[in-house]
Amino acid sequence: MALGHPRFDPRAQQRGYPIRVNHRIRVPEVRVIGADGGMLGVLQTHEALRMAQEQGLDLVEVNPKAEPPVCKILDFGKYKYEEKKKQAQARRNQSVVEIKEIKLRPKTDDHDIAFKVKAARRFVEGGHKVKFTVRFRGREITHPEKAHEQLDIILKAVDDVANVETRPMMEARAMSVVVAPKPLVMQRVAQQRAAQEKARQQAEKEGRELPPEPSLMDLPDDDDDDDDDDDDDAEGDESTSN
């Protein structure tokens, strides 16, 4: 039989302390908080449990680390429901910034660039960062100035809502730049999210269901003519070898 300490389980830390209720509380005495929030002092555990049962409530351990542990007399079912609501609201209130990528080619025409700029503005105004990537095929990489021109046009078009986070740089066979929402834009996003949360709570209170939030569109890759480029490159390579 193996001796020594039991094997460490990292999942135990992630799960935290399990909530002990009623007869699962096995310490001899506890510090008790009444159903009205008043302190009842340190009591024998069996006595605290009897008091909870007389009120049709539960004895719930709320601070197992204290000495003695702190317990509260409450409705455990309602307590779990309220805790779940708090956790859900905390997740909704988290400010998650995504990076949306918009891809271009050096031969992307002005109409398509204008369309992608419009999409980028929607992403930024929704509180997201945007990464513009111009991908090169074959001999296109010998003319990076075309990509610079495109990115300059795009950056000027979003200058009123976004700040440049990283300057244009080469990444393998692509040139990219990242922009982030300006502080004023993020303030508007926070206000919109607060209004949506308030409306959600009101709808929940009235038993109504809110319509789903509008989703930001994703753009198709600019790859319509990749095959033609590859064919051209292949032909060029063959003529060079001859």
Sequence and secondary structure as in RCSB ss.txt:
>XXXX:A:sequence
MALGHPRFDPRAQQRGYPIRVNHRIRVPEVRVIGADGGMLGVLQTHEALRMAQEQGLDLVEVNPKAEPPVCKILD
FGKYKYEEKKKQAQARRNQSVVEIKEIKLRPKTDDHDIAFKVKAARRFVEGGHKVKFTVRFRGREITHPEKAHEQ
LDIILKAVDDVANVETRPMMEARAMSVVVAPKPLVMQRVAQQRAAQEKARQQAEKEGRELPPEPSLMDLPDDDDD
DDDDDDDDAEGDESTSN
>XXXX:A:secstr
   SS    HHHHHH     BGGG  SSEEEEE TTS EEEEEEHHHHHHHHHHTT EEEEEETTSSS EEEEE 
HHHHHHHHHHHHHHHHHHS    EEEEEE TT  HHHHHHHHHHHHHHHHTT EEEEEEE  GGGGG THHHHHH
HHHHHHHTTTTEEEEEEEEEETTEEEEEEEE HHHHHHHHHHHHHHHHHHHHHHHHT              S TT
HHHHHHHHHHHHHHHH 
